[in-house]
Amino acid sequence: MRAPSPVLVGRDDLLALADRRLAATAGGRGELLFLAGEAGIGKTRLLTEIAGRATASGFTVAGAAAFPADADVAAGLITDALSSFGTRTAELLRRSHDGDSHRQRRLLVTGLADALAEAGAGPQPVLITLEDLHWADDVTLQTLARLAHRLPGLPLLIVGTYRSDELYPRVPMREWRTRLLNQRHAEEVRLSRLSPADTAALATAISDRILPATVTGAIFTRSDGIPLHVEEFLATVDAETALPDTLAEAVLARAASLSAAARSLAGTASVIGRSFDVDLLTAITGERPDQIDDGLRELAERFFVQPHADGFTYDFRHALIRDALHADLPPLRRRELHARAAEAALAAGLSDAFVSDQYERAHRPAEAHQHALTAAAAAVRMSAHREAVELYRRALRTAPAGLPVDKSAALLTALGGELAAVDENSEAAETLLTAYRMRLEAGDALSAAAVAPQLVAVRHLLGAGLEERTGLLRNGLDLIASRDDEPAQEIRAGLHAALAAAYMLDRRLEEATEVGVLAEAFKVADCDHPLRCHLGGTLGSILVFAGRMHEGWQMLANAIGRARRGGLEAEAARGYRMIGSSASVLVEYDLARQWLSEGIEYADSVERCNDHHYMAAHLAHVDWAEGAWPAAETGAARALADGQGVTTRITALHVLGYVALGRGSFDIADECMREAAALGEAMGELQRISPAWWGLASIALLRGEPAEAIGWCERGYEASARVRDAAYVFPYVVTGVRAHLAKQDLTGARDWLRRTGELLRDREIPGTLGALDHGAGLVHLHEGQTGKARVELERAAEFWRGRRRFWEGTQAVADQARCAYRSRRPGDAARLSAQAAAEAEAAGAVVLIPAGAAAAGRPRSPATAGGTPHASLSGPGSPGANPPELTAREREVAGLIREGATNREIAAALSISPKTVSAHVAHILTKLSASRRAQIATWAATHR
């Protein structure tokens, strides 16, 4: 069994209340506090946390727990609690035997209450915890009632727990609790069930990893948000479908105490489901209404079911109660009841989905098949794609052996489309491939060709290479080459549109345009036809990556609008992902955030799960680009857990790798980048490969391996140059310049800037052009042309700031600081260095530039001419970094700062003016890439 969650989830409000009550008790005002809730809700765990906090606050803590047999033991719970204080209760119990029974009880209750009060009157505040009061005896309850009104004058807090679903039939405790609460002698808080979000958080804490939302959603549905049930489900092999033995046994043990009639009624109701209608239940059982009413009353009183407000619909209190009762039915009896339920539901006009489920469970496949097909079509129309998947699967399971090939293939094609919608891509690909082959074997070339674009789209999500995908599409064209009728023309247009999309995704814009024009040439009268919407998304993307921004954005937006008007969910969702991801890559972050957020909302509304996950990964990329790294990490990790497509995985890995890179976690970054690169290389798409190669180049540069960085940069450049790309090559511009300058290869840096600059100027994509000023500024700074460098770096910093591109933007500010230092502008250098450090710290960045960059602009000494380990913008003197080149006087100043001296004290000690000391401090801050005197002191302490 798994260990329970190491943290409390969803109980912050109750812990805050407990903290306030502990503080009041420490001040001399105690109370009686009840923690109430159903079994497994987490009362013991909360009580343990409260006890831990009390101990940490100097409380004396004692506790006791009741057991079922304690109801027959007078004051057993109180006696156990008092034993922790060394109180001997034997004499008290002996004296209480004097007189009649009433007198004996009064003496015992009074004596126990006095003993508790005495225990709580010591020099330290006291917490007494009493678990499971629902099993406590009457003397214990009376003692607590007698003590309760005295607690506000004592530093004694008593916290007791009880199960709210175990009060029946213990009427005395119910009355006792109500009386104390009404008299304000006690306070009660109830632990509620966890929300879906809290259930996911608990599952993450237990599993030590982010679980897919489909898994946590299934666990929430089956556990009802009860923490113990969540843990039990996670401990099973199949948390989504299995019923843990421990929970099932507990339910059946409780059910054994029901009357035979109520137990039978509960079993029959379990056949209907978690919720059941009284009329349907009556129709299935055939019993009299009064018998149904009596059975439901008993089940409600024993906390098995609970009624809705209308009084005619009931829910099992927990999904597992229904599951356990249903599993306990004898097989033949269960089958018979399902058959009755199906007939009764059909007569009542209930949904085809419900009827098909009942018929399948009754082992009547013919009826189940027909109703499942009808229900699946209805689910698709309602955008309920997950439900449609299950219904099509049921139709497939219950299909008759002699189902014609065309109907079988149509069923498989429909199922494959729905599986793709919910991101179950592997099964979707297998299903569609089976349908494709069935069509071919049956000699239906036209229908086979019609399946090809759908199959290629799913294969793309699984990482299939460009050659495989275009091969399938061209095979489809060959299948219908001899036909020229209207159906063939439309399918041919769809195949060409899919080819255009395949080339566009590899950024082979000229080929994509050529094939897209061919697709457009086929006459489709309806402008809102799916083909027109598909082509609009493809051609719009081609235009924006070709630098025709306004025209491309407009075409993409129009494609989305047409698709939504026509109810074309798949094309609308595709349009959102195309425009959002394109804007994310092209440094149009406002546009990207707008369309991605709207697209995610739309995808959720129509259950297009793959589109949601892919756009969520790109939204995480936008967060990273804008410096919101915690949000980027969370979003990418969630997309990685939820998404089943390779394209989603690659994008999420890029983001996680970039965040790790900036935080100095090079091994993690390298692992993410290499996995993404391997997946991208298998696909053969520039947009999947190039971002990973740039990440690897940046890792190598920051690790002080400029030659390796140059190698990765060259690979990225060659891939972009083949298709005249600017969108993916622009990050390499500055990285490549830095790498060449780190090797003292000024000629190589100039040539690199020239070659990459040609690609950027050829496309003139607005969001990429700032890299040219930035690269030129670094080259001129290295040459000592600080005037030119200052202008170019200022322009670059302003450009990146305007685009909200954090990575290069913060680097540019740090580069400006170095330029100011070289220009003998110490005030500007200090200000800019502090600005860069503050920006990096706000994002959680540790590493942004190589250590050798601080020396850019002047020839390096032999001591620093080799590899240059990384330098930190938020903390100078990173482990393994070369010591900065401080002058002897600057080292003296740094040493005095380490000792806590002020500028005036340093000036007096060194016989210089305070103004000169200020200048030295500014120089030191710049050289250390630091922003605070404390960082200088830290550096000096480790570099004596």
C-alpha angles and dihedrals in degrees: 000000000000120000114257119260112290091217137048112246126201095003102100093117092052093047090051089052091049091051090053092049092048090051091050091049091050086055091055101266112110132172147180111263125188124205107200132185146119123286114290095016093122105261094140093048091050091047090051091052091049091050090050092052091048092052090050089052094054099263125147104236127201131164148175137190130215126225131201093262092053092082086080096047114084112234092343094147094047092046091053091050094049092050088070088066094047091251112156111217098177094089091045091052091047093052091049090067091074118106130359123334094266092052091046092053093047091051093048095047092046093047093049093047091050090049092052091047090050090050089053096048097074129114092273128057113254134219119195117189120200117188128203100009089175086079095045122116124246094256091057091051093047091048091054091047091052092048097043098081091051096053097084087067096049135069087236126117118189115193117188130182130206138170111252090205094054099060091095120116094009096095094166092062092047090054092043092053093045092050094051093048094046091050090050090238092125140029125219132198124183124217109227127207117270120263120239089261093050091046089054090048091051091048089051092051092049096043095038089225139073109267123209114269090239090061096045090044091054091046091051091050093050098038097041088221094294106146096218091051091048090055093046093050092049089053092059123089092241108031092181099057112008122097112221111238093225093058094042091051091050092052094047091047089056092044090055090071093058122100115263092251094050092045091052092047091051090052092051092048090052089064090063095051143249089317121038138183120232093223092052091046090051092049092052096046098038089212127140118271092244091056090050091048093050092049094048091047091055092046091051094047090051091050097246096118138014128204127236119236091264091061092223099082125061135189128206103243090236130022089228091059089060092043094050094047092047093049090050094059114106109255098245092043090050092050092049093050092050090052090052090048092052093050093045092047092048091051090049092051095243122164123297089232092060093043093049091050092051093047092050092050088049089056093245101130100172094061091039091054096053095045092045092055092050092046093047092054089050091049091053090052089052093048089244093141098162090054089045090054092054092046094049089048089053091049089052093048093049098039114130117253093243098051108146117254094243092054092045091050091046090052092050092048091051091048091048092053092051092046090054090050092057093044097251089134104161093056090042091055093048092047095049092045089053090051091047092052093045090055091049094048089050090053094245098136094165094056091043091054090049090059094051099082091050092048092048092050091055093043087054091055088054093054102261114168126252093250093055093048097046089045091057091049094048089049087055090053090051091052092061099030092114096051125084103170122121097263090051091047092054093048089047090053090051091052092051090048090053090049090051090052092050092053092043091054088057088048091242087145100172094052091043091052093048093052092041090056088053090054091049090052091069107091114245109169098198111078090199091055113131090245092057092049091048093050091046090058093047097045092043090055091048090054097050093048088048090056097255091122106164094045093046097047090049093050092050092049091049091051090054092048093050093047093050092047090052094046090243099153099177094050093044092051090046090051091053093050091047096051094038097048092043092053089047091056096040094056093250093131099164089054092044094051092047097050097037093051092047091044094051090051090049093046089052092051092054098033096244094155101174091052090049093051094045093050091046089056090051091047086055087053089055090050090052093047091052093048098254091130101162090054090045092052093047093047095047093047090051092048089049092052096044103035120088097185125095093223090058091047093052094051092046091049090052090055096045090047093051092050092049089047093055091047092053095249092134097166092055091044091049092050092051094046096048093049091048091047092051092050091045094048090053089054093045093218121140094216092057097044107036100060089053093049090051089052090052090048090052092048091052092048094049090047089057096254103123095164091058090045090054090051092056091044091054091051090052092047094049092050091050094042091057090064098026090247124174101169097072100031098057097083088055092061098077094031092054093047091051091048093052092045090049086060090047087244101142092164091053091049092052092048091048091051091049095050097045090041091060091059093047094048091046093060098027094203102179098222094056103049097083088073089072095059090043094052092044091050091054092050093049091046089054089050091052094247092134095165093060091038091053093054094044095045091048089052091047093049091049091047094051091044091053090050091043090232101158103188100056092028095061090041089054092053090051089049089052089053091055090047090052090051091052089048090054093246100135095170092055091043093054093045094049093044090052090048093052092047092049092050091049093047092050090057094042091247119157102171129034108140136031117259092241090063088079088066094047110124098043133057111267124238119247088257091064101031096098130069115330118218118214124284126212126234093197101040124022124219100040114195110281096012121136112255111260116251100258119170120240091257091049090052089053090051091047091051092053091048087054088057091052099255121158122228091261091049091049090048091053093046094050097034093239133119122271088240090059090049090053090053092050091049091051091051091049092049090052095047092048093043085233133142105196138051089235089065090053089051091050092050093047091050091058098038104048 
